[in-house]
Amino acid sequence: MHIKKGDKVQVISGEYKGHVGEVIKAFPKENRVIVEGANIQTKHQKARQMGEESGRFEREGKISASKVLLYSESLKKGVRTSTEIIDGKKVRVCKKTDEKFD
């Protein structure tokens, strides 16, 4: 998967197209990510114990990793990346500007 936790990404399709946010959590086996402020879902929760609140809570939901691109600060948009091995480490590199991520 080309996206990791903590990456700044841009959503490229769907209801939140154009939204820029940080990846809160990545699920490599499912090829899905949770992006801060994108795919907001409402969860209805019942109180389980005395003193616990019930009600509607908003939270971010998972979206497919194929719907997001790494965000380049220099270009101010999402960019495609390739993987190169530099000094024995895999590094993600922007295809247009050769900007290195990681």
N, C-alpha and C positions, 0 to 999 in steps of 0.2 A: 504494500500500500504506500502511496506517495505522500501521505499526510500523517503527521505525528501530533501528539498532545503538545499544546503550547504554540503551534504554528498560527500565524495570522493568515486567514484565507478569505476568499471572495466567493459567494454563491453565484453560480452561472446560469441556473435555470430554476423554474418554479416560482412560487408565490414570493419568496424572499430574494429574487434575482437582484444582484448588485450589492447585497448586504455584505459588509466586511466585519469579521469578528474573529475571536480567538477560539481554537479548538479546545474544548473543555475535556473531552474524553474521546479516545479512538477505539474502535472495535475491529481489529484487522481480520478476524475470522469471518465477520459479517460484511466487511468492506463498507462500514458505516461510521459516521462521526457525529458528535454533538457540538454544534457551533453556538457560541454565546450570542443570544438575542435572535436566533433564527429558529423557525419551526416551533413556535410557541404553542403548547398544548394545555388544555384545561383539565385538571384532575379533580374529580369530586371525591372527597374523603370524609368518611364517617368517623366520629370520635370513638376511639377504642377503650380509653380509660377515663376515669373521672378527672376533670380539669383539662383534658386535651381538647383542642379546638377541632371543630369540623367545618367543612365549607369547600369552596372552590379554590384551587391553587394552580398558578400558572408555572410551567416549567418548559425547558427546551427539550425537544424530541430529537431522535436520530434522523439523519439524512444520509443519503448515499454519498460515498467519497467521490464518486464520479461526477457529482454535481458541484464540486468545489475545486478551486485552483489556489495555489500558493499566491499570496499577495506581495507584490513588489513595491516597496516604498519609493524607489526611484522612478518607476513608471506610473505609479498610482493606479494599478489595475492587476487583475489576476494574470499569472503567467504560466506557460507550460514549462516543465522542467525535464532534464535528463539526469541520469546518474553517472558520475565519473569516480574513478578511484584515484585519490590524491594522497600520497604518503601512506598508503595501505588502508585508508579509510574511505568509505562510500560517502560522497558529498553530492547533494542535489544542486544542479546548476541551471540557471535561467537560460533558455534556448536563444533569446534575443540579445540579452545584455551580458551574458556570462557572469551574472551576479551569483554568488555562492550562498546557499542556505545551510544552516547548521553551525 
